[in-house]
Amino acid sequence: MALRSEFPTHKIWRDETPGRVRYVARSRYQGLSPHTVITPNVAELRDALAPVRGMGAGAAVCSPAEPNIARMYSYWLAGKDHYEADRAAADMILQRFPEVAEAARANRAFLSRAVRYAARHGIRQFLDIGSGLPASPNVHETARAVNAGARVVYVDRDPVVLAHARALLAVDDEVGVVAGDIGDPWFLADPALTHVIDSHKPVGLLLTSVLHFLPVAEADAAVATLRDWMPEGSYLVISAGTSTGTDPELIRCLQKAYGDTPVTARTAAEIEAWFAGLSLVRPGLVDVWAWRPDILGRRVFPRARILAGVGHKPKPQWTA
């Protein structure tokens, strides 16, 4: 059955009794939603499993008893979507590095500033990859404050994020939510994405606080693929933790807290290389709080550095 390769996170079989045929999908992992789906219709089964499409058989499963990256980040942002395990893990880091929460909030503020910048420069569609849990103002809210008709697609692989996003962010037909992994760009062809995003028109491509959760080669390959996919006139927005100037002990603490998820802090030079072939918008690649701040004199986080930049994909220069 083709569905088995499409959804390796679930055991899928055909249940046939006299006069009745049903299809059953049951999660292989505790905590993964949906856990069980039973239907006589294959198309209905596929739709029900859509939130986990693109997750490999080893995909991380989110349980309230285990710390979750998205929920810890929500806690640092003073959000509400977290459990005791998330708060305990996040607080252990804050005990030694209290500036981490401020750095997280500065990162979220950078995202809003970058979206406003791109929207003011004519971008009317945004693709937020590794979007994380909803946090006000969300990307579509920020973009639409500048361009009322802005379209946005949120992409994430975390089933907790997807459940919240589908409930809170998909407010109309021009806001989409897609299950996808940045390391596997199949999601760029997902109908839920192509219905909203026109790949022939400039897009604001958002990769904020996601690339440092990938191994080196995978992160570099993902950025190269997405950078090539971006239409001319697009903007690439990146923020990522850096090993340049960051306390190595903080990186070790984060690696311990996040368990099986890698934490790969890159040098400033490696992060800048992700903008190859693009024109870096001033002030270039800087600390996340220093990228076109709304208020001067923001606090510096010397032990917990996140670098941020926005690159513009120019149109080719034709010569006679």
Secondary structure, 3 states (H helix, E strand, C coil): CHHHHHCCCEEEEEEEECCEEEEEEEECCCCCCCCEEEECCHHHHHHHCHHHCCCCCCCCCCCCCCCCHHHHHHHHCCCCCCCHHHHHHHHHHHHHCCHHHHHHHHHHHHHHHHHHHHHHCCCCEEEEECCCCCCCCCHHHHHHHHCCCCEEEEEECCHHHHHHHHHHCCCCCCEEEEECECCEHHHHHCHHHHCCCCCCCCCEEEEECCHHHCCHHHHHHHHHHHHHHCCCCCEEEEEEEECCCCCHHHHHHHHHHHCCCCCCCECHHHHHHCCCCCEECCCCCEEHHHCCCCCCCCCCCCCCCEEEEEEECCCCCCCC
